[in-house]
């Protein structure tokens, strides 16, 4: 499966059902965490529910300098970006330059071990607001044919820079 640039999630593209399925299937595969069951999501409207959920879900592709491929509404609001800005943003740019080496180490650990649980890290929005990801999960994504598809992250909450 080739990962293409996704348009803004909407009913016309079924909120990227296939991409959401890959993310959630891999999350359950590596961690046994069933986000669908935990949140009581309906399979009929799963991708719309995920896009509008009160947690953060994002992914990036397999490029040597990965670019974000998806972020739900919480991600767009927290990073203060439009959809178009998000899907052209390099994953490393979600962190300040000083924090990028720590982020790179985490991404390498995920690539080697398929996931990490309990991830925390400082990130920065488009306007420079710092926030801390709390107790996140970061995992590898593989398409149904076994092709490496990228990496994804899920977390419930952030702490704003006012509280750091």
N, C-alpha and C positions, 0 to 999 in steps of 0.2 A: 504494500500500500504506500503510495506516495502522499506525503503530507503537503497539502496545498494551503494557500492563504485563505483563511476563512473570512466570510463576510459577517457583518454584524448579526448576532443571533436574533432570529425572528421566526414567526410562524412559517414564512415562505421557505426557510431552509431547515425547518424542524429543530431550530436551536442547536444545530450540529449534533444531532443524536449519535451518529457514528463516533465522533470524536469523544463525546461524553462517555459513551459505552466503553471505549478503549481506556479512558482514564479510570473509570470506576471498576472495570474488570481487573485491571492491573493493580489497583489499590487493594482490592480484595485478595487477589492472587498472592501478593507479597506480604501483606500485613494481616490478612483475615478480617480486616475491618470492612463491614458492609454498610456503606454510607446510605444506600437505598433503604435498607431495613431500619437503620438507626434513625433516619429522618422520616420514615413512613411515606416515602415518595411513591407515586403511582408510575408504573412502567409506561403508561400511555402518554403521560406529560412529563416524564423524567427530565429531559434536557431543558425544558422551560423552567421547571422547578429548580434545577441546579443553577441556571443562569440567574434566577431571582432569589436564591437562598441567602440566609444570613451568615454564611461562612464564606471563606475565601478559597477559590479554586483557580489555578492557573497552570499553564504548560508552556514548554518551549520545544523547539525542534532539535534536529541532530547536527546542525551546522557546527563547524569548529568554534565559532563564536555564536552560540545559539540565540535565536530570535524568538520572542514570545509568540505563541500561536493561539492562545485562548486565555481569557480572564472573565470571570463572571462579574455581575454588577458591583459586588463588594470590592473586587480588585480594581475595577475602573474608578470607583469613587476614592478608594484609599490612595491609589497612585496618582489620582487627579489627572487622568488621561482620557482621551476619546478612544473608541475602538481602533480607529486608524492609527493613532499614536501607539497604542498598545502592541498591535501586531507588526509594528516596524521597530520596536524597542529591543535592543539586545538584552538578554537576560541579565548579564552582568551589570547593566546600567540601572537595575532596581536597587543596587547598593551604591553607597558613596565609594569613590576610588580607594579610600583608606580601608574599607571593609571588603573589597573585592577579593583579596587573597584568602580571607577566611571563607568566603562564599565559594571560591574555586575548590578549596579543600573539601568542603561539604559535597559539592557536585561530583567530585572524583570518588568520594566514599559511596555515594549513591550509585554511581556507575558500576563500581566494583562489587557492591553488596546488594544491589537492587532496591534498597530503601533505607531510610533512617527514620526513626520515630523520636519525638520529643525535641524536634529542631526549634531553636530560637536564634534570631539574628536581627541586626539593625538594618532597616531599609530606608529608602528616601523616595518621596513623591516627586513628581515633575516640578513642583514649586519649591522643593527643598525641605519639606517637612519630614523630619525623621520619626520613625515609629519602629517598634520592636514586634516581630512575629513571635508569638508565644505557642509553645507546644505543638509544633507543626509536624506533618509527615511529608517527606519528599521521596518520590519513587520513580523507577524507570518505567517507561512505556514501551510495550512491544505490540505491534499490530497482530491481527489474527494469524497471519502467515509467518510470524516469528521475527519479522524485520524490526530492528530497533527503531522506535518512533519518536523518542525524546524523553523528557522528564516532566513530572508534574509535582505540584505542591498543594497541600490542603492545610488550612488552619482555621480555628474557630474565632480567634480574637487577636487584636494587636493592642499594644500599649503606646499611647501617643508620646511625642517627645516632651510634652509637659510633665509626664510622669516618669521619664527616664532618669 
